[in-house]
């Protein structure tokens, strides 16, 4: 596009330079006789008409052809008065190339070339083959050069347009990918927090409803646990909206958060409706990145939710191990287990969400299960133990 603009202005400048040179030649060769004055007046009119077209180019639209016809007519009249102005045909040839199709340009180029040949023969006052071939050669060379420049400029513009479209498509694709990733993240957050909290509340309230007549005190205890779960769930929702860390990690370390989770899971299930959940820590705790802590806590929440909803287990153990170069989280239950990891309809998001969470921190998830013997879920994340951490603690 820049090359095309530069080429246009170069040809406009060339037109006025040729017009000025022809006018100076006319004045130097001839006195200011009436014919010379008339030619200069027509030259001035041609300059004004050409300038008007440049200034109003964007507004003319299809009327550019009318403007071209008018400028060509004024130029033809000027050549009749002063044949030396015939070489202004070169810029006019360029204008024809811009406005006309191939057939129209061929006709216009032939007409302009014939006028130039006639003008040169008029100046020479004799027939000379060179005066015929020179305008034809100039017209041909000019047309070829301009046509090639126009073609390259158009090809470059097509490449630019294609690049812009490609970038737009890529930006749209990235946006859609970002939207899908955000939806996946929101789905995982809702599954690991709000959905599980609501499930616990439902279990407790159902238990309270069954025991209300036979054991009112235990029923009220279940209602209180449900109210506590609702308050905790509301806190989760508020922090989720603000996109902060899980509440358990805000107020303590990962081991403390997991210990509270295990206690709450056992509490929420009730003494007669769910497994006993224990927490164990192996190895000396060292600092972990916040996203690693959040991922492991969410994995534990998802695994315990599966134990509560599907395993039919009597007991479950959550083990957090700080090893050299990695941290592991294992959740084992003594429930029914399964032969194939095929989820029931409407289920199965939990394991997929756990794997996705761990993938975000370059971690892995392994699931082992034997029918009748329980299930083990193992999460592993590579870590870098801070230099001198063990030595400083030993001191």
C-alpha positions as CSV (number, residue, x, y, z in Angstrom):
1,X,0.0,0.0,0.0
2,X,2.8,2.5,0.8
3,X,4.6,1.6,-2.4
4,X,1.4,2.3,-4.4
5,X,0.9,5.7,-2.7
6,X,4.5,6.6,-3.4
7,X,4.1,5.5,-7.0
8,X,1.0,7.6,-7.4
9,X,2.6,10.8,-6.0
10,X,5.7,10.2,-8.1
11,X,3.6,10.1,-11.3
12,X,1.7,13.2,-10.2
13,X,5.0,15.0,-9.7
14,X,6.2,13.7,-13.1
15,X,3.1,15.1,-14.8
16,X,3.7,18.6,-13.4
17,X,7.4,18.5,-14.2
18,X,6.7,17.6,-17.8
19,X,4.0,20.2,-18.0
20,X,6.4,22.9,-16.7
21,X,9.3,21.7,-18.9
22,X,7.0,21.9,-22.0
23,X,5.8,25.4,-21.0
24,X,9.3,26.7,-20.6
25,X,10.3,25.2,-23.9
26,X,7.3,26.8,-25.6
27,X,8.2,30.2,-24.2
28,X,11.9,29.9,-25.0
29,X,11.3,28.8,-28.6
30,X,8.4,31.2,-29.4
31,X,7.5,34.7,-28.6
32,X,4.4,35.5,-26.6
33,X,2.2,35.5,-29.7
34,X,-1.5,34.8,-29.3
35,X,-1.0,31.1,-30.0
36,X,1.6,30.8,-27.3
37,X,-0.6,32.6,-24.8
38,X,-3.5,30.4,-25.7
39,X,-1.4,27.3,-25.2
40,X,-0.2,28.5,-21.8
41,X,-3.8,29.2,-20.8
42,X,-4.8,25.7,-21.8
43,X,-1.8,24.3,-20.0
44,X,-2.9,26.2,-16.8
45,X,-6.4,24.7,-17.3
46,X,-5.0,21.2,-17.6
47,X,-2.9,21.7,-14.4
48,X,-6.1,22.8,-12.5
49,X,-8.2,19.9,-13.9
50,X,-5.5,17.4,-13.0
51,X,-5.1,18.9,-9.5
52,X,-8.9,18.8,-9.0
53,X,-8.9,15.1,-9.7
54,X,-6.1,14.4,-7.2
55,X,-7.9,16.4,-4.5
56,X,-11.3,14.9,-5.1
57,X,-10.1,11.3,-6.0
58,X,-11.8,9.6,-3.1
59,X,-15.1,11.4,-3.7
60,X,-15.3,10.9,-7.5
61,X,-15.9,7.2,-7.5
62,X,-17.2,6.1,-10.9
63,X,-16.9,9.7,-12.1
64,X,-13.2,9.3,-12.2
65,X,-13.7,8.1,-15.8
66,X,-15.5,11.3,-16.7
67,X,-12.6,13.3,-15.1
68,X,-10.1,11.2,-17.1
69,X,-12.0,11.9,-20.3
70,X,-12.0,15.6,-19.6
71,X,-8.3,15.8,-18.7
72,X,-7.5,13.9,-21.9
73,X,-9.6,16.2,-24.0
74,X,-7.9,19.3,-22.6
75,X,-4.5,17.7,-23.1
76,X,-5.4,16.9,-26.8
77,X,-6.4,20.5,-27.4
78,X,-3.1,21.6,-25.8
79,X,-1.1,19.3,-28.1
80,X,-2.9,20.8,-31.1
81,X,-1.8,24.2,-30.0
82,X,1.7,23.1,-28.9
83,X,2.9,19.6,-29.9
84,X,5.8,19.8,-27.3
85,X,3.2,19.1,-24.6
86,X,2.7,15.6,-26.1
87,X,5.0,13.9,-23.6
88,X,2.6,14.6,-20.8
89,X,1.0,11.5,-22.1
90,X,3.2,9.3,-20.0
91,X,1.6,10.2,-16.7
92,X,-1.8,10.1,-18.4
93,X,-0.9,6.6,-19.4
94,X,-0.4,5.7,-15.8
95,X,-3.8,7.1,-14.8
96,X,-5.4,5.0,-17.6
97,X,-3.7,2.0,-16.1
98,X,-5.2,2.7,-12.7
99,X,-8.7,3.3,-14.0
100,X,-9.3,1.1,-17.0
101,X,-9.5,-2.7,-17.5
102,X,-7.0,-4.4,-19.8
103,X,-9.0,-3.8,-23.0
104,X,-9.8,-0.2,-22.2
105,X,-6.2,0.4,-21.3
106,X,-5.0,-1.0,-24.6
107,X,-7.3,1.3,-26.6
108,X,-6.3,4.3,-24.5
109,X,-2.6,3.5,-24.8
110,X,-2.8,3.2,-28.6
111,X,-4.7,6.5,-28.9
112,X,-2.2,8.4,-26.7
113,X,0.7,6.9,-28.6
114,X,-0.8,7.9,-31.9
115,X,-1.2,11.5,-30.7
116,X,2.4,11.6,-29.5
117,X,3.7,10.2,-32.8
118,X,1.6,12.8,-34.7
119,X,2.9,15.6,-32.5
120,X,6.6,14.6,-32.9
121,X,6.2,14.4,-36.7
122,X,4.6,17.9,-36.6
123,X,7.6,19.2,-34.7
124,X,10.1,17.5,-37.0
125,X,8.3,18.5,-40.2
126,X,9.5,15.3,-41.8
127,X,8.8,11.6,-41.6
128,X,11.4,9.8,-39.4
129,X,11.1,6.2,-38.3
130,X,12.7,6.9,-35.0
131,X,10.0,9.5,-34.2
132,X,7.4,6.7,-34.7
133,X,9.2,3.9,-32.9
134,X,10.4,6.0,-29.9
135,X,6.8,6.9,-28.7
136,X,5.8,3.2,-29.2
137,X,8.8,2.0,-27.2
138,X,8.3,4.5,-24.4
139,X,4.6,3.7,-24.2
140,X,5.3,-0.1,-24.2
141,X,8.1,0.2,-21.6
142,X,6.0,2.5,-19.4
143,X,3.0,0.2,-19.6
144,X,5.0,-2.9,-18.8
145,X,6.9,-1.2,-15.9
146,X,3.7,0.3,-14.4
147,X,1.8,-2.9,-14.9
148,X,4.5,-4.9,-13.1
149,X,4.6,-2.5,-10.3
150,X,0.9,-2.5,-10.0
151,X,0.9,-6.3,-10.0
152,X,3.5,-6.6,-7.3
153,X,1.8,-4.0,-5.2
154,X,-1.5,-5.8,-5.5
155,X,0.1,-9.2,-4.7
156,X,1.8,-7.6,-1.6
157,X,-1.5,-6.1,-0.6
158,X,-3.2,-9.5,-0.9
159,X,-0.5,-11.0,1.3
160,X,-1.0,-8.3,3.9
161,X,-4.8,-8.8,3.8
162,X,-4.2,-12.6,4.2
163,X,-1.9,-12.0,7.1
164,X,-4.4,-9.7,8.8
165,X,-7.1,-12.3,8.3
166,X,-4.8,-15.0,9.6
167,X,-4.0,-13.0,12.7
168,X,-7.6,-12.2,13.2
169,X,-8.5,-15.9,12.9
170,X,-5.6,-16.8,15.3
171,X,-6.8,-14.2,17.8
172,X,-10.3,-15.6,17.5
173,X,-9.0,-19.1,18.0
174,X,-7.0,-18.0,21.0
175,X,-10.0,-16.3,22.4
176,X,-12.2,-19.4,22.0
177,X,-9.5,-21.5,23.5
178,X,-9.3,-19.2,26.5
179,X,-13.0,-19.2,26.9
180,X,-13.0,-23.1,26.8
181,X,-10.1,-23.2,29.3
182,X,-11.9,-20.8,31.6
183,X,-15.1,-22.8,31.4
184,X,-13.2,-25.9,32.2
185,X,-11.5,-24.2,35.1
186,X,-14.9,-22.9,36.4
187,X,-16.4,-26.4,36.0
188,X,-13.5,-27.9,38.1
189,X,-13.9,-25.2,40.8
190,X,-17.6,-25.7,41.0
191,X,-17.3,-29.5,41.1
192,X,-14.6,-29.4,43.7
193,X,-16.2,-26.9,46.0
194,X,-19.8,-25.9,45.6
195,X,-21.2,-29.2,44.2
196,X,-19.4,-31.2,46.9
197,X,-20.6,-28.8,49.7
198,X,-24.2,-29.0,48.5
199,X,-23.9,-32.8,48.4
200,X,-22.7,-32.9,52.0
201,X,-25.5,-30.6,53.1
202,X,-28.0,-32.8,51.3
203,X,-26.7,-36.0,53.0
204,X,-26.8,-34.3,56.4
205,X,-30.3,-32.9,56.0
206,X,-31.6,-36.3,54.7
207,X,-30.1,-38.0,57.7
208,X,-31.7,-35.4,60.0
209,X,-35.1,-35.9,58.4
210,X,-34.9,-39.6,58.9
211,X,-33.8,-39.3,62.6
212,X,-36.1,-36.3,63.6
213,X,-38.7,-38.5,65.2
214,X,-36.5,-41.2,66.8
215,X,-33.4,-39.1,67.8
216,X,-34.1,-35.3,67.8
217,X,-30.8,-34.4,69.3
218,X,-28.8,-36.3,66.6
219,X,-31.0,-34.8,63.9
220,X,-30.3,-31.3,65.3
221,X,-26.6,-32.1,65.3
222,X,-26.9,-33.0,61.6
223,X,-28.7,-29.7,60.9
224,X,-25.9,-27.8,62.7
225,X,-23.3,-29.6,60.6
226,X,-25.3,-28.8,57.5
227,X,-25.4,-25.1,58.5
228,X,-21.7,-25.2,59.1
229,X,-21.1,-26.7,55.7
230,X,-23.4,-24.1,54.2
231,X,-21.3,-21.3,55.8
232,X,-18.1,-22.9,54.6
233,X,-19.5,-23.3,51.1
234,X,-20.5,-19.7,51.1
235,X,-17.0,-18.7,52.0
236,X,-15.7,-20.9,49.2
237,X,-18.1,-19.2,46.8
238,X,-17.0,-15.7,47.8
239,X,-13.3,-16.6,47.5
240,X,-14.0,-18.4,44.2
241,X,-15.6,-15.2,42.8
242,X,-12.6,-13.2,43.9
243,X,-10.3,-15.9,42.4
244,X,-8.3,-16.4,45.5
245,X,-6.7,-19.5,47.0
246,X,-8.9,-22.1,48.7
247,X,-9.8,-20.9,52.1
248,X,-7.9,-23.7,53.9
249,X,-4.7,-22.4,52.4
250,X,-5.3,-18.8,53.2
251,X,-5.4,-19.6,57.0
252,X,-2.8,-22.3,57.1
253,X,-0.4,-24.7,55.4
254,X,-1.3,-27.6,53.1
255,X,-1.0,-30.3,55.8
256,X,-3.3,-28.2,58.1
257,X,-5.8,-27.7,55.2
258,X,-5.8,-31.4,54.4
259,X,-6.2,-32.3,58.1
260,X,-9.2,-30.0,58.4
261,X,-10.6,-31.4,55.1
262,X,-10.4,-35.0,56.5
263,X,-12.1,-34.0,59.7
264,X,-14.8,-32.1,57.9
265,X,-15.4,-35.0,55.5
266,X,-15.9,-37.4,58.4
267,X,-18.1,-34.9,60.2
268,X,-20.2,-34.2,57.1
269,X,-20.8,-37.9,56.5
270,X,-21.9,-38.5,60.0
271,X,-21.1,-41.5,62.2
272,X,-23.5,-43.9,60.4
273,X,-23.5,-42.6,56.9
274,X,-19.9,-42.4,55.6
275,X,-16.3,-43.6,56.0
276,X,-13.9,-42.6,58.8
277,X,-11.3,-40.4,57.1
278,X,-7.7,-40.1,58.5
279,X,-4.9,-37.8,57.5
280,X,-1.2,-38.7,57.6
281,X,1.9,-36.7,56.8
282,X,5.2,-38.3,55.8
283,X,8.5,-36.4,55.6
284,X,9.3,-32.9,56.8
285,X,7.1,-30.2,55.1
286,X,8.8,-27.7,52.9
287,X,7.4,-24.7,51.0
288,X,5.4,-25.4,47.9
289,X,4.2,-23.0,45.2
290,X,0.7,-21.7,45.9
291,X,-0.7,-23.3,42.7
292,X,0.8,-26.7,43.6
293,X,-0.8,-26.5,47.1
294,X,-4.2,-25.5,45.6
295,X,-4.0,-28.4,43.1
296,X,-3.2,-31.0,45.7
297,X,-6.0,-29.7,48.0
298,X,-8.5,-29.8,45.2
299,X,-7.4,-33.3,44.2
300,X,-8.0,-34.5,47.8
301,X,-11.4,-32.9,47.8
302,X,-12.3,-34.6,44.6
303,X,-11.0,-38.0,45.7
304,X,-12.8,-37.8,49.0
305,X,-16.0,-36.8,47.3
306,X,-15.7,-40.0,45.1
307,X,-15.1,-42.1,48.2
308,X,-18.2,-40.6,49.9
309,X,-20.5,-40.8,46.9
310,X,-19.4,-44.1,45.1
311,X,-17.1,-46.3,47.1
312,X,-19.2,-47.5,50.0
313,X,-16.1,-47.5,52.1
314,X,-15.7,-47.9,55.9
315,X,-12.5,-46.0,56.1
316,X,-10.3,-43.7,53.9
317,X,-6.7,-42.4,54.4
318,X,-5.2,-39.3,52.9
319,X,-1.4,-39.4,53.0
320,X,0.8,-36.3,52.1
321,X,4.4,-37.2,51.5
322,X,7.2,-34.7,51.2
323,X,10.0,-36.5,49.2
324,X,13.3,-35.4,47.7
325,X,12.3,-33.8,44.4
326,X,8.6,-34.5,44.6
327,X,5.5,-34.3,46.7
328,X,2.8,-37.0,46.6
329,X,-0.8,-37.2,47.7
330,X,-2.4,-40.6,48.1
331,X,-6.0,-41.3,48.9
332,X,-6.9,-44.9,49.7
333,X,-10.3,-46.3,50.6
334,X,-11.4,-49.9,51.5
335,X,-14.6,-49.6,49.4
336,X,-16.1,-51.6,46.6
337,X,-13.5,-50.6,44.0
338,X,-14.2,-51.1,40.3
339,X,-13.0,-53.1,37.4
340,X,-12.9,-50.4,34.7
341,X,-12.7,-46.6,35.1
342,X,-16.0,-46.2,33.2
343,X,-18.1,-43.5,34.8
344,X,-21.8,-43.7,35.2
345,X,-23.9,-41.4,33.1
346,X,-23.6,-37.8,34.4
347,X,-20.5,-38.8,36.4
348,X,-16.8,-39.0,35.8
349,X,-15.9,-35.4,35.8
350,X,-13.9,-35.7,39.0
351,X,-11.0,-37.8,37.8
352,X,-10.8,-35.7,34.6
353,X,-10.8,-32.5,36.6
354,X,-8.0,-33.9,38.9
355,X,-5.8,-34.8,36.0
356,X,-6.4,-31.3,34.4
357,X,-5.5,-29.6,37.7
358,X,-2.3,-31.6,38.1
359,X,-1.4,-31.0,34.4
360,X,-1.4,-27.3,35.1
361,X,1.4,-27.8,37.6
362,X,3.2,-30.5,35.6
363,X,1.9,-33.2,37.9
364,X,0.4,-36.7,37.2
365,X,-2.5,-38.7,38.6
366,X,-2.6,-42.5,38.8
367,X,-5.7,-44.6,39.8
368,X,-5.5,-48.2,40.9
369,X,-8.6,-50.2,41.9
370,X,-9.5,-53.8,42.5
371,X,-13.2,-54.9,42.8
372,X,-14.0,-55.6,46.5
373,X,-10.6,-54.3,47.7
374,X,-10.8,-50.6,47.4
375,X,-9.3,-47.8,45.3
376,X,-6.0,-45.8,45.5
377,X,-5.6,-42.4,43.9
378,X,-2.0,-41.1,43.7
379,X,-1.0,-37.6,42.7
380,X,2.6,-36.6,42.1
381,X,4.1,-33.2,41.5
382,X,7.8,-32.6,41.0
383,X,9.2,-30.0,43.4
384,X,12.5,-28.2,44.2
385,X,13.4,-28.4,47.8
386,X,14.8,-25.0,48.9
387,X,18.6,-25.0,49.2
388,X,19.6,-25.6,52.8
389,X,16.1,-26.2,54.0
390,X,16.8,-29.4,55.9
391,X,20.0,-28.0,57.4
392,X,18.4,-24.8,58.6
393,X,15.6,-26.8,60.2
394,X,18.1,-29.1,61.9
395,X,19.8,-26.1,63.5
